Amino acid sequence: GTVPKRPAKEEFGDLVAALPRKHQAGLELRLYQGFWLPDHWVAGTVVFQRRFAPRPDDVILASYPKCGTTWLKALAFATMTRDAYPAPAQHPLLRLNPHDCVPFLDEIFADGQEAKLERLPSPRLMNTHMPHTLLPESVIAGCKVAYVCRDPKDMVVSLWHFLRRRQPELPFAELFEHVCDGAVAVGPIWDHVLSYWRASLARPDRVLFLRYEDLLLDTGKHVRRLAEFMGRPFSPADEGAVEAVVELCSFEKMKGLEVNKKGSAGAYHAMPRDSFFRKGVAGDWVNHMTPEMATRLDEVVRDKFRGTGLAA
Ligand code: A3P
């Protein structure tokens, strides 16, 4: 029989209460193992670290928020399910937002809903915003993790538009300062990116490192890499299948779907579904920050990436 568990917030309440805290951009943050986590995620993260039961064929999609999570979820889900839905018109991504197709671990653990994960059929596809260093040991040792990163300048712009859906008064300059200071949700962003970069160098078979900008330039090429990495390679001749995935998940296609125009996604505390599809381009930062701001953030990041082999 199952023993009723204490809610994580109660069980790890003392641990959370002892952590450094900041209130920024409308969020309560706690410094946990070097990263500023939203306060309401911390206890769940501890449970994730200690009790997550990985399966050998799990695939975890990882990202810093606003760096291409929704797109990566759609591409990976479409790739994994391509044989189950040979008729493109029947594909679930036409009826469901990508966040309703791929469960979001951080929120599931924060809400004490982890039993849901046990019920998922294998192979499971899940996503997280946790840095690599905070993933459970068992995941690091045994699961495949695909990570997507993005120019931090475009990330800030995207994050600002996203947060403004809930806080219309949030000044861009204020959020920008927090990003440069590193004290922003799951930040510092450079440590987040570096955690996956280092892991991908150490274990390329376990950690795939993708860039949003590369995906924009040649989506098909990176979908092939992703498919191979996940153990579901496209046959070299099957250009049509790759194209079908790229097309199904394209920004225009996804943004134009009825399901993504209204209502809210189950994940992300019910953010409106259309808030995940804004502009979908690289370089929109020029419309929001001064050249001085851009240089400042670039220099912070370049400085942190120096000597790591990662180009800022
Ligand atoms: P912009 O705000 O710059 O447009 P996340 O999914 O991690 O929350 O990131 C959201 C960003 O990805 C948004 O960037 C959004 O428009 C973009 N995006 C969402 N779906 C996309 C897709 N299918 N193709 C390209 N970009 C996409």
Residues whose N, C-alpha, C, O or C-beta is under 5 A from the ligand:
A	BS01	A3P	Y64 P65 K66 C67 G68 T69 T70 W71 D154 S158 C249 S250 F251 M254 F276 F277 R278 K279 G280 V281
